[in-house]
Every structure is written in C-alpha cells, then in structure tokens.
C-alpha cells in the first residue's frame, strides 16, 4: 500500500492522509509532551519555518507508548504544542507506533533501516522518518538525533522539491 493512501486523522479528528503532502518532503516524527526529548519540538518548528516555502513539512504523531509521556487529550496536546513551542506543523491523532496495535503508517516506516542498517521497532519518542516528494521513505533518524543535526538537514535538502 502506498504511504499516501493510509488513512489518518488529524489531531482534531478530521479524516486525513499523507496524500495531502504528495509532491512535498515530509519529516514524520512520533512526539510526546512530557519527555526529556520534548524540547526537540523547537528544532522541528525551526525546520518547518526554514523549509516550508520549499515544499517541506513536519508531520507529528503523538504517542503514549513510551513511559506514558503523552497522556493528554487531543485538545491538551494541541494547546501544549502551540503555547509552549509555537508549533505550526500538522499534528495527527495519538497512535501506537509499536506492537499489536501499531498504526499501518508505522508498519511501513519501521521496515526502513537507519544509517546503521537497523530496522524494526521505534526506540522512543522523537524518532524521525524522511519521506521524499514521491512518497519513498529515504531516511530514518533515531530519537536522540536532534532535528537540526547536519545529517537530518542535509538529507532534507537533498530531497526538497523546490
């Protein structure tokens, strides 16, 4: 199944898909509000601001599977992200990224290896996947890799459509 065809819901509960980003470069990230890595929201927002006019977006997927670090409701998550980090990139509904109830999007994403050749389960919050404008998953960056790490920014710049 093409990654663009997978059914999603926005944080507000509206039907969506990554198809709305066809032709753009997308950085998919599983996010959490109460994690030691939560300050990465700031770097993700800076990426959004830096590259949005060149056909790029971050897509955030809240997940509560790691230490219960995303316990809030959709409204609480949205308020936290906008008030604390000024998040303007799209946020989707809270999903599971590992296990029996893993969202089909993450079935596709976790099949892709990182730079060391390791595929499989998400390790923690803020694991990042880069999708090129054709819908091909072209990069995987583990949670501790900062959004503005040169490996991430150079990978983004290499696949920007504009």
Order of alpha helices (4+ residues) and beta strands (2+ residues): beta-beta-beta-alpha-beta-alpha-beta-alpha-beta-beta-alpha
